[in-house]
Amino acid sequence: MTMRIAVTGAAGLLGRRVVAAIRSEGYEAVAIDRVASPGGVACDVTDAEALRDAIGHADAVVHLAAITSPLNRRAQVVHNTNVTGSYNALTVAAEQGIGRVVMASSVNAIGGCFSRSPRYDYFAVDETHSSYCEDPYGLSKREAELQADAVVASNPGFSAFSLRYHALIATRAERLDRHPADAPSRDLWGWTPLDEAAEATVRACTVASEAHVVLNLVAASTLSSTPTAELAARYYPHVPITARLRGSASFYDSERARSILDWRGEDV
C-alpha cells in the first residue's frame, strides 16, 4: 500500500517542494493549505476539527503551516497561531493513530535573529544549546518542540521530528555577503538549501524512531566569504569555540541530521 503523507502549509516555499519530493518517492501527498491548490485541501490548522478531516487516514503528517516571522504582525497573532497549529497537528495525528509527525521548527527556537541581544553559549551550536528566545516566533517554535515532547510521552508508538531550518534559499549565491560587513549577524550567517531540506523532511517521515528528535538542518557553510573563525573572533569574542570552524564552516552543528537523515547541507 502506498504511503500517504499529509502536508500542512503545502502552498508555501518549502511546502511545494516537500509535496513534490513526496510524490517523486512514489508516495501519496495530501496537500493542505488555507487556500487549496488544485487537488489539495483547504484548511485553517488552528481549527482542530477541520484539520482532522483534512488529514484523514494519513500515515504521517508534515506540519509546515505557520507564520514565519514576528515582523509586521501582532505578537499575539504570531505566537497563538503557531502554537495552536502545532498542537493541533500533533494531537490530531496522535488521536487518529498516525505514528509520525514531522514539524518545521527553526534555529530561532534558541533565540537569535529576532532577539535584542542574541546569546550563544558556544560554537558550533548544537541541538542541546539552551534556549534564550525572546520574540513570539522563536518562542512559538520552542513551545512546539515542548508540545512534541509531551504528546510523544503520552502516546506510545507515536514519534516526532522537529527540524530546525534556517533561512531557506535555493542557492548560497543568492545571499552571499548580503549581510552588512561591519555588523554581526544575529543568526550567525546561516542558511538552509531548499531542495535538500525538502528531501530530508520526507526522509524524516520514514526513518525508524520511537521518540521526539530535534535536528539542526543548516547548510555546511555560512553566507559570508569571511572565514568563520575570523567572524567569531571579531563579533563574538567571548563565546567559547568547541568545534573546529574551518574556512566558511557553519556556526551550527548538523551532525545529528547527517547521521539520522543523511543530511549533507552542501553548498549549492
Residue pairs with C-beta under 8 A, 6 or more apart in sequence:
2 26
2 27
2 28
3 27
3 28
3 59
3 60
3 205
3 206
4 27
4 28
4 30
4 57
4 58
4 59
4 60
5 22
5 27
5 28
5 29
5 30
5 58
5 59
5 60
5 61
5 62
5 202
5 205
6 29
6 30
6 32
6 54
6 55
6 56
6 58
6 60
6 61
6 62
7 15
7 18
7 19
7 22
7 29
7 30
7 31
7 32
7 61
7 62
7 64
8 15
8 32
8 33
8 43
8 45
8 51
8 61
8 62
8 63
8 64
8 65
8 85
8 89
9 15
9 32
9 33
9 45
9 63
9 64
9 65
9 66
9 104
10 16
10 18
10 19
10 29
10 31
10 32
10 33
10 37
10 40
10 64
11 31
11 33
11 35
11 37
11 40
12 33
12 64
12 65
13 168
13 194
14 64
14 104
14 165
14 168
14 194
14 197
14 198
14 201
15 31
15 33
15 64
15 65
17 194
17 195
17 197
17 198
18 29
18 62
18 64
18 198
18 201
18 202
19 29
19 31
20 198
21 198
21 199
21 201
21 202
22 28
22 29
22 202
23 29
25 202
27 202
30 40
30 41
30 54
30 55
30 56
30 58
31 37
31 39
31 40
31 41
32 40
32 41
32 42
32 43
32 45
32 51
32 54
32 55
32 65
33 40
33 41
33 42
33 43
33 65
34 42
34 43
34 44
34 65
35 42
36 42
41 54
42 54
43 50
43 51
43 53
43 54
44 50
45 51
45 63
45 65
45 84
45 85
45 88
45 89
46 81
46 84
46 85
46 88
47 88
48 88
48 91
48 92
51 88
51 89
51 92
52 92
52 95
52 96
55 61
55 92
55 93
55 96
55 98
57 96
58 93
58 96
58 98
59 98
59 99
59 100
59 205
60 98
60 99
60 100
60 101
60 102
60 205
60 206
61 89
61 93
61 98
61 100
61 101
61 102
62 101
62 102
62 103
62 201
62 202
62 205
63 85
63 86
63 89
63 90
63 101
63 102
63 103
63 104
64 104
65 85
65 89
66 81
66 82
66 85
66 86
66 104
66 140
67 73
67 77
67 78
67 81
67 82
67 137
68 137
69 78
69 114
69 137
70 78
70 114
70 135
70 136
70 137
70 138
71 114
75 135
75 136
76 136
78 136
78 137
78 140
79 136
79 137
79 139
79 140
81 140
82 137
82 140
82 141
82 144
83 140
83 143
83 144
83 147
86 103
86 140
86 143
86 144
86 147
86 148
87 144
87 147
89 101
89 103
90 101
90 103
90 147
90 148
90 151
90 160
91 151
93 100
93 101
93 158
94 151
94 154
94 155
94 158
98 158
99 157
99 158
99 159
100 158
100 159
100 160
100 161
100 204
100 205
100 209
101 148
101 158
101 159
101 160
101 161
102 160
102 161
102 163
102 201
102 204
102 205
103 144
103 148
103 160
103 161
103 162
103 163
104 163
104 165
105 141
105 144
105 145
105 162
105 163
105 164
105 165
105 214
106 137
106 138
106 141
106 164
106 165
106 166
107 113
107 125
107 164
107 165
107 166
107 187
107 190
107 216
107 218
107 252
108 114
108 133
108 135
108 137
108 138
108 141
108 187
109 131
109 133
109 138
109 141
109 142
109 145
109 162
109 164
110 125
110 129
110 130
110 131
110 132
110 133
110 138
110 142
111 118
111 119
111 131
111 132
111 133
111 134
111 135
111 138
112 118
112 133
112 138
112 186
112 187
112 188
113 138
113 186
113 187
114 134
114 135
114 137
114 138
114 186
115 132
115 133
115 134
115 135
115 138
115 186
116 134
118 132
118 186
118 187
119 132
120 129
120 188
120 236
120 239
120 251
121 129
121 130
121 239
121 240
122 129
122 239
122 240
122 241
122 242
123 188
123 232
123 236
123 239
123 240
123 241
123 242
123 243
123 245
123 251
124 242
124 243
124 245
124 249
124 250
124 251
124 252
124 253
125 188
125 216
125 251
125 252
125 253
126 216
126 252
126 253
126 255
126 256
127 164
127 214
127 215
127 216
127 253
127 256
131 142
133 139
133 141
133 142
144 162
145 162
145 212
145 214
148 160
148 162
148 212
149 212
151 158
151 160
152 158
152 159
152 160
152 211
152 212
157 210
159 209
159 210
159 211
159 212
159 213
160 212
160 213
161 204
161 209
161 212
161 213
161 214
161 215
162 212
162 213
162 214
162 215
163 197
163 200
163 201
163 204
163 215
163 217
163 257
164 214
164 215
164 216
164 217
164 218
165 192
165 197
165 217
165 218
166 187
166 190
166 191
166 192
166 217
166 218
166 219
166 252
167 175
167 187
167 190
167 191
167 192
167 223
168 191
168 192
168 194
168 197
169 175
169 191
169 192
169 193
169 194
170 193
170 194
170 195
170 268
171 193
171 268
172 191
172 193
172 219
172 221
172 223
172 267
172 268
175 191
175 223
176 223
176 224
176 225
177 223
177 224
177 225
178 223
179 185
179 189
179 223
179 224
181 226
183 235
184 231
184 234
184 235
184 236
185 223
185 224
185 231
185 235
188 222
188 250
188 251
188 252
189 222
189 223
189 224
189 231
189 251
190 218
190 219
190 222
190 223
190 250
190 251
190 252
191 218
191 219
191 222
191 223
192 217
192 218
192 219
192 265
193 219
193 265
193 266
193 268
195 268
196 263
196 264
196 265
196 266
196 268
197 217
200 217
200 257
200 261
200 262
200 263
203 261
203 262
204 215
204 261
207 260
207 261
209 260
213 256
213 260
215 254
215 256
215 257
215 260
215 261
215 263
216 252
216 253
216 254
216 256
216 257
217 254
217 257
217 261
217 263
217 265
218 250
218 252
218 254
218 265
219 250
219 265
219 266
219 267
220 249
220 250
220 254
220 264
220 265
220 266
220 267
221 247
221 248
221 249
221 250
221 267
222 228
222 231
222 248
222 249
222 250
222 251
224 231
224 248
225 248
226 248
227 245
227 247
227 248
228 245
228 246
228 247
228 248
228 249
228 250
228 251
229 241
229 245
229 246
232 239
232 241
232 245
232 251
243 253
245 251
250 265
254 263
254 265
257 263
257 265
258 264
258 265
